[in-house]
Amino acid sequence: MALPWIAAGLAGLLALHFLQKTCFPYFWADLIYLLKVVRYGLRIEIYKRTGSVVTVVDNFMEQARRVPNKPFLIYQEQVYTYRDVDRRSNQVAQVFMKYSPLEKEDTVAMLMSNEPDFLNVWFGLAKLGCRLAFLNYNIRSRSLLHCFHSSGAKMLIVGADMVETLEEILPNLQEDNISVWVMAKEVSIKGVNTILDKLEHVTDKPVPQHLCHVSSIRAATLYIFTSGTTGLPKAALISQLQTLKGAAGIWAFGGTEDDIVYITLPLYHSAASLIGIGGSIYLGATCVLKKKFSASQFWIDCKKHNVTVVQYIGELCRYLCNQPLKEGEKDHKVRMAVGNGVRSDVWKEFIRRFGDIKMCELYGATEGNICFMNHTGKIGSVGRSNIFYKLLFPFELIKYDIQKDEPIINEQGWCERVKKGETGLLISQVNKNNPFFGYAGNKNHTTKKLLCNVFRKGDVYFNTGDLMVQDSENFLYFRDRIGDTFRWKGENVATTEVADIIGMLNFIQEANIYGVAIPEHEGKVGMASIIVKANETLDVKTIYEQIVTYLPGYARPRFLRLQENMEMTGTFKQQKFRLVEQGFNPSAVPDPLYFLDDSEKSYVPLTKDIYDKILSGQIKL
C-alpha cells in the first residue's frame, strides 16, 4: 500500500527539482550566499549591541594564539609565522610607546611598499589604538603632500626604499613639525628618526589590551586614498565595519584556513589590505606577498608555494593572458581568483589558458556602502541581486544624461529608475545599516558624493559614479565611469589633477583631460587636449618632464591633442564626450596629435604607423 505513496512522493520531488532547475536555476547558490551574508551580519549586529568590536587586528592576535606556528606570511622565500608577526608588531608598538608622544586615535601615515614591515607597522600601531593612512607610493611631491595633510596625520613612517620620495616633501613636513620615521637602522637625513635600531632595545611583549579596545563598529581605523570623481586624491575614511566586511570576502566565496593566498596588488589598496590580508587573517590562512606584480613570475610563484587563491584586477588577468604560451600552464593548485574589473573575453581566455579556476568577481568602491559579489560565476557579471539582497542593501539604477553629466529629472522633480537591460547610474541608499563615512578633511568632498531627494523628500543615496546594467536574471554588469575620472592600470585617474599639473606650465592656456578606449585594454588611457597661449609655442619635451616629475605612471596622458579652441557644454564645463568619441586616430582627428615616447623622453608626433602599432600591440602601453 505504501509503494504508490512513495512513488508519488519521488515523482513530486523530481517535478520540484525540474521546476527549480528550469525556473529558479540560481536558487541554491543564492540561498547559500544569503545565509552567509546573514550569518556574518548577525556577528556585526552583536558588535553593535554589545559595544565591544572584535577588529581585524583582534582576529589576528587570536589566530596568533590559536595557530602560533602556522605560516602567515611568505615574502621573498622568508616564512613568517603568526607568532613572528605578532611579536614583531608588538615591538613596533613598544618602540612608539617608548620613543614618541603618540596617543590613542592619533593618525599615522605610512609610505611603504609591499613588505612584511608594512604589516608590522600597521598591526603595531593599531595595537596602540592609532589610525593608519596608507599613502600611494606612486604619487609624488605636491600630490603626496596633499594626501598626507588631508589625513590629519601627526607622523609619517617611510619604508627604506621610499627615502628618495620622502626627500621631495621633507622640508614641508619639517616646517609643520611633523615627526618622520624611516624603517632603517640609520639615515643620513637630519631630523629623521630610525626604527630598526630601536627594535633591538624593546620587548616583544604585548602592549596593554585597553589601548586597542574598540567600542563602536563605526569607529575610524584607516584612511585609504581614492581619486573619487574630481581633484586630488581624497582620504576615504575606513571604519571598523568596512574592514570587517572586506575580511569576509574570501570566506564568502568559499575560502578556508587551508588556502594559500597570493597577493601581488599594492597594500595601500583596499583590495590587497582589506580583502587579501584581512581575508587571510579571518580564515587563519597563509598569504604569499610579492613586492610587485610580475606576469612572467606569477605562475612560477603559484606552483612553488602551492597557491590556491589569487587576487586580481582586470589588467592583471590580461597581462597573464598576453604572456607567451608555455607547457604545463594548468599545472598548479590555484582553484579560485578573487578580484574585479576583468572583461568577459579575458575571463574566458584566462580559464581556457590556465584551467578551471573559479573567478570570484566583485564590485565595491573603497569608500562606498554597496558591494556585489558574483557568487554564481556568471561570466562578465559583477554580481547578482534578488529581493532579499535589496532589502539588506537597497540600491537603484537611475537614468543618467552622459552628455550633461547629471541624473535625469522628471517633471515631478524626481529621478527615474531604468528598466532591466538599460544602463543606469548605480546609487546606494544611505541609512543606519549602510552608512557612508565619507572623506577626511574637506566636507564638500563628502557631500558631493551624496544625492538627496532622489525618489522622495528626505532620502539620501551614495553616488557610486558607475554606470551599470541589470539583466532579466538580475545579474549586474559594469559599463563605465562618469564624470571627471577614468580608470587605467587598475587605478582611478582624476582628470582635474592631471589638468592642474599640465596647466602649471606657462605656455599652456587650458588642458582638458579624458580617457580614450583602446582595443584589448582594460579601462581607458589618458589623453590631454591642450590650448597654447597666444604668442607661445608648444614645448612637448617640457610637458613630458612635467608629467613624469609630478604624476604617477598610470596618470600620465599617453596622447596629446593640440586644439585652437576648447569646446564647452551649456553649463560652461569642458566638453569631453565628443573628444572621447573621436579618440586618437590621426586619420580621423583634424588636430595635431602626439604620443608619449619614453625612449625619446618627449612626446612625438602620432603617425599612422605608431597608431597601427598601438592597435596591434607592438607598442605596449
Disulfide bonds with the S-S distance in Angstrom:
none
